[in-house]
């Protein structure tokens, strides 16, 4: 059984690609066969975050147009041999992706025996984002504790409930998970940032992970190594927890409390 | 809390402002979710017609669709100025 998981958000810049890469690597590290697809046609970036940008020969649109086989286009990860990337095309043609084409590629991935297909959605609610979510069984909605991101996520939750194949067929709804990123516990304590509880209550779905704002994320993207592989980064460990929860494990949330202040900063304010 | 905190300007808790604003807008947008696309245009045209006769506010008209099982009910309510009573109308539409 292949499970299709879309990583989406509505708003741009909240961490969809970072999250897609880390979730895909996290699943592959546990021995799962994983394909991760970049749906952001025209703005390919997942290859950079995964560190295989120089090995892209064929892309998603080439496969859809029959210009190459799926096997030729899948880029095998150098770290995990059960992990494959399908890069986005850099074409400017907005209609390069079609629903039939996407369905064919996903069906072929299913017959190839992948356990998980991760669909990295582009920002917005246009065709690319629509197609990334349309065939999903589950959705990871990436959200920052910030007003525009939360509102856009709610819009995406509405679309997941109405504009997906599962919704149209009247099948079991797409399972929705919230992934809170760029979380800063110190700012939550000082009242500058909404808390996990606030976001959860507004959106009304369960939180699968909380990734703290971390210097490790930029360092990881700089070097093309998904942050989940950085054991020293809080963000990496938080992604590892999130992957475990996606697989049904119970794990307590970490990195959600503000660091204790020392005597000096307590006296003089921090 | 530092002992010198009183020297600094007191800051408002902006997270709670964000939370309240989101609660309202999310509830409102969820209410409109699944409603027919023509509702905003219908609302605007109705407003124009009513304004030919009565001077009402932009937000005096409330249009929404409700499902009561077998039917979709299009409900209009118009608040007229200077009257406490509302002029209400219910239209049955095909389900």
HADDOCK unambig.tbl for C-alpha pairs under 7 A between the chains (distance, minus, plus):
assign (segid A and resid 147 and name CA) (segid B and resid 18 and name CA) 6.23 0.50 0.50
assign (segid A and resid 147 and name CA) (segid B and resid 22 and name CA) 6.70 0.50 0.50
assign (segid A and resid 151 and name CA) (segid B and resid 22 and name CA) 6.94 0.50 0.50
assign (segid A and resid 151 and name CA) (segid B and resid 26 and name CA) 6.56 0.50 0.50
assign (segid A and resid 191 and name CA) (segid B and resid 13 and name CA) 4.91 0.50 0.50
assign (segid A and resid 191 and name CA) (segid B and resid 14 and name CA) 6.27 0.50 0.50
assign (segid A and resid 191 and name CA) (segid B and resid 15 and name CA) 5.35 0.50 0.50
assign (segid A and resid 192 and name CA) (segid B and resid 13 and name CA) 6.27 0.50 0.50
assign (segid A and resid 192 and name CA) (segid B and resid 14 and name CA) 5.42 0.50 0.50
assign (segid A and resid 192 and name CA) (segid B and resid 15 and name CA) 5.07 0.50 0.50
assign (segid A and resid 193 and name CA) (segid B and resid 15 and name CA) 4.85 0.50 0.50
assign (segid A and resid 194 and name CA) (segid B and resid 15 and name CA) 4.84 0.50 0.50
assign (segid A and resid 194 and name CA) (segid B and resid 19 and name CA) 6.88 0.50 0.50
assign (segid A and resid 198 and name CA) (segid B and resid 19 and name CA) 6.60 0.50 0.50
assign (segid A and resid 202 and name CA) (segid B and resid 23 and name CA) 5.97 0.50 0.50
assign (segid A and resid 266 and name CA) (segid B and resid 1 and name CA) 6.23 0.50 0.50
assign (segid A and resid 266 and name CA) (segid B and resid 2 and name CA) 5.09 0.50 0.50
assign (segid A and resid 267 and name CA) (segid B and resid 2 and name CA) 4.34 0.50 0.50
assign (segid A and resid 267 and name CA) (segid B and resid 3 and name CA) 5.66 0.50 0.50
assign (segid A and resid 268 and name CA) (segid B and resid 2 and name CA) 5.05 0.50 0.50
assign (segid A and resid 268 and name CA) (segid B and resid 3 and name CA) 6.75 0.50 0.50
assign (segid A and resid 268 and name CA) (segid B and resid 4 and name CA) 6.12 0.50 0.50
assign (segid A and resid 269 and name CA) (segid B and resid 1 and name CA) 6.34 0.50 0.50
assign (segid A and resid 269 and name CA) (segid B and resid 2 and name CA) 4.61 0.50 0.50
assign (segid A and resid 269 and name CA) (segid B and resid 5 and name CA) 6.64 0.50 0.50
